[in-house]
């Protein structure tokens, strides 16, 4: 089993950021401190709202890309557990 994770963070404007990491807690701290993704700088407070372990770095990258293409409503459904992760071919 890999130690890669896919995660979603909500910012103060209720926007959702999708990312991958081996250490989600450390990455969240980086985002909160402004040393993570540029898209989240100055957008706090930030809240980790969803995470899932994935099989490999490659799968994490592919799932991250796929989820970033989703509309916000589908991401919200993922957070609520109403939809699952996409199937990768």
C-alpha positions in Angstrom: 0.0 0.0 0.0 1.3 3.4 -0.9 1.4 6.3 1.5 0.0 8.8 -1.0 -3.2 10.7 -0.3 -5.6 12.9 -2.3 -7.2 15.7 -0.3 -9.6 18.6 -0.6 -9.1 21.9 1.3 -11.8 24.6 1.7 -10.8 28.2 1.9 -12.6 31.2 3.5 -14.6 31.8 0.3 -15.8 28.2 0.3 -13.6 27.4 -2.7 -12.2 23.9 -2.9 -8.5 23.1 -3.6 -7.5 19.6 -4.7 -4.0 18.3 -3.9 -1.9 15.2 -3.2 0.7 14.5 -0.6 2.4 11.8 1.4 1.9 13.8 4.6 -1.4 15.6 4.4 -1.1 17.2 7.9 2.3 18.7 7.1 1.0 19.9 3.7 -2.0 21.6 5.4 0.3 23.4 7.7 2.4 24.6 4.7 -0.8 25.8 3.0 -1.9 27.6 6.2 1.6 29.3 6.5 1.6 30.5 2.9 4.4 28.2 1.9 2.2 25.7 0.0 0.3 26.1 -3.2 0.2 29.7 -4.5 -3.6 29.3 -5.1 -4.2 29.1 -1.3 -1.9 32.0 -0.2 -3.9 34.6 1.7 -7.1 32.5 1.4 -7.3 31.3 5.0 -8.6 30.0 7.2 -8.2 26.7 5.5 -9.9 23.5 6.4 -9.1 20.0 5.4 -12.5 18.6 4.4 -11.8 15.3 2.7 -8.9 12.9 2.1 -8.4 9.4 0.7 -5.4 7.1 0.5 -4.5 6.0 -3.0 -2.4 3.2 -4.4 0.4 5.1 -6.0 1.9 8.5 -6.9 0.8 7.9 -10.5 -2.8 7.2 -9.4 -2.8 10.2 -7.1 -1.7 12.5 -10.0 -4.4 11.1 -12.3 -7.1 11.3 -9.7 -6.1 14.9 -8.8 -6.3 15.9 -12.4 -9.7 14.2 -12.8 -11.2 15.8 -9.7 -9.9 19.3 -10.7 -12.1 19.0 -13.8 -15.2 18.3 -11.8 -17.8 21.1 -11.0 -17.9 22.2 -7.4 -21.3 20.4 -6.8 -19.7 17.1 -7.6 -16.7 17.8 -5.3 -19.2 18.7 -2.6 -21.0 15.3 -3.2 -17.6 13.6 -2.9 -17.1 15.2 0.5 -20.6 14.1 1.6 -19.9 10.6 0.5 -22.6 10.6 -2.2 -20.2 9.9 -5.1 -17.0 8.0 -5.2 -13.6 8.5 -6.9 -13.6 8.2 -10.7 -12.5 4.9 -12.3 -9.2 5.2 -14.0 -8.6 3.3 -17.2 
